[in-house]
Structures are given as C-alpha cells and as structure tokens.
Amino acid sequence: MKISDVSIGLKLGIGFFALVLLTALLGAVSFFQLSRIHHNAQEIASNLLPSGGYTGELRVLMNRMRRSEAGMITARSTAEVRAFAEQMNALAKDLERVEAQYEPLVTAGEEREAFQTFRTRKAVYYKLQANLVDVAKAVDFSTNDTLALSADALSGLFAGESETAFVAAAETLSELQKINSAQADKEQAEVQPVFQAARVWVLGTLAACVALAVVLGVSITRLVTRPARKAVSAARAIAEGDLTAAMPAHGKDEMGQLLSALEDMRANLARVVTGVRGNA
C-alpha cells in the first residue's frame, strides 16, 4: 500500500501518535537519568550528611564529658563532685540518644565495624569513668592531707587508663567521620559523570525528537498540500474552460478521490461540449 492510498485522517493520527510517542520517550529518558542523579543526591542528603553530623555531635559530647571529669578531680567539696557526676550522667544520656539516631544510618562493612569498635571502647571508658566517680565520691574533704592524697589518686586514674580509653573512643569517632567524609566525596564524584551522561542523553533525545517531529510535519504537510494544489489548479482550469488537461492520478486518499472526481467531471464536461458542438 502506498502512502498516498492512506486517508488524511489516518496520516494525521499517525503523525500525532508519533509525536506523543516521542514526547513519552523524552520523558522516560529524562525520568531515568534524573532518578540516577536523585539516588546519589539522596544518599548524600539522607545518610552521609546526617551521619557526619551525628559523629561530630558524639565527639562534642565525649569532650564535654571529659571536661566534667576534669572538673570532678579538681573539686573541693562533695557537692561539686555530685554536680559533675550529674553532668556526666546527663551527657551519657545525650550520647545514647545521638548514638541511637546514628545507628540506623550505619552501613555495612567498614563503617559498621568502626561503629562496633566505638561502642566497645566507649564501654571500657564508661567502666573506668565509674571507678573514677566512685573514688571521687569517697574523697574526704575535711583535711588537706586526705584531700591531697585523694587528688593524687584521682589524677593518676584520670591521666592513666581513663585517658587512654577516652582517646581510643575519640579516635574511633574521628575514623567514623573520615569514613563518612570519604563516602560523601565518592558519591559526589559519581554524581558528576551521571549528570554529564544525563545531559547528553536528554539533549540527544530532545534533538532526535525535534528532528523526527520536523520530518513528520513536513512529510504530512506535503502529502496534503501537493494534491490540494493540483486539485485547485485543475478546478481553476475547468472554470476557465480548459477541458483538455487530464487530472494527475494521486492515490486513493481524500485528495486522490477529489482529483479523481475532478477528472470525471472534466471528462463528462468534455463529452457534453463535444456533443453540443457536433449537434450544432
């Protein structure tokens, strides 16, 4: 079947459907590429950035707890010791709260191992801290001699195993921060080629859609206007009395049928005119 045998309505329908299909293709390509970009951005926004914030907050709370310990070993009364102990208890609750918020974001592998190491080292630090608190609460502040001896004992505990345990836990938090920072840099680096590829795909698909739309538009326009111009020319010739020019054949669509009807009309008029002249 030739294209000129297809009805004009079907041609226009095919052209419209093709444009819709191309638009849908462009939308699908855009959606797919944007989904890839969204995945990387979502990973950074919902995991890596909050994880970095939580590890930083844990480090701040650990430092504040350590300062409270330092204040406790330099306390000069039982009331001061109790006040610093209460501060440490409050900070411990804050640490547990932040840790609970951070844990769901911990990924498997290196980060999970570092997180478990932090918990283990923090437990060791808490145990030594509890011993330090017990010694501080048992200090006799009534005489300078006992106070000096107690201060030496507290200083030894604070600067010895407790310091080692605190540094170990703090270093693990620093390691967690580095892991999250490195992962964020990796995700950021991966976003760039994804964005470049997305731009190429979207622009390429858009260019193809525009080119095909232009080709379809021009083709359909020519399929309609060319026979229409021939029909107008033929009708004008008949109107001017020229019955000698035969109509060009042009398929079986509406315009082809119009040209065929004009040809029949011309032929009939020519026979009538010839008959009238013959009878005159």
Secondary structure, 3 states (H helix, E strand, C coil): CCHHHCCHHHHHHHHHHHHHHHHHHHHHHHHHHHHHHHHHHHHHHHHHHHHHHHHHHHHHHHHHHHHHHHHHHCCCCHHHHHHHHHHHHHHHHHHHHHHHHHHHHCCCCHHHHHHHHHHHHHHHHHHHHHHHHHHHHCCCCCCHHHHHHHHHHHHHHHHCHHHHHHHHHHHHHHHHHHHHHHHHHHHHHHHHHHHHHHHHHHHHHHHHHHHHHHHHHHHHHHHHHHHHHHHHHHHHHHHCCCCCCCCCCCCCCHHHHHHHHHHHHHHHHHHHHHHHHHHC
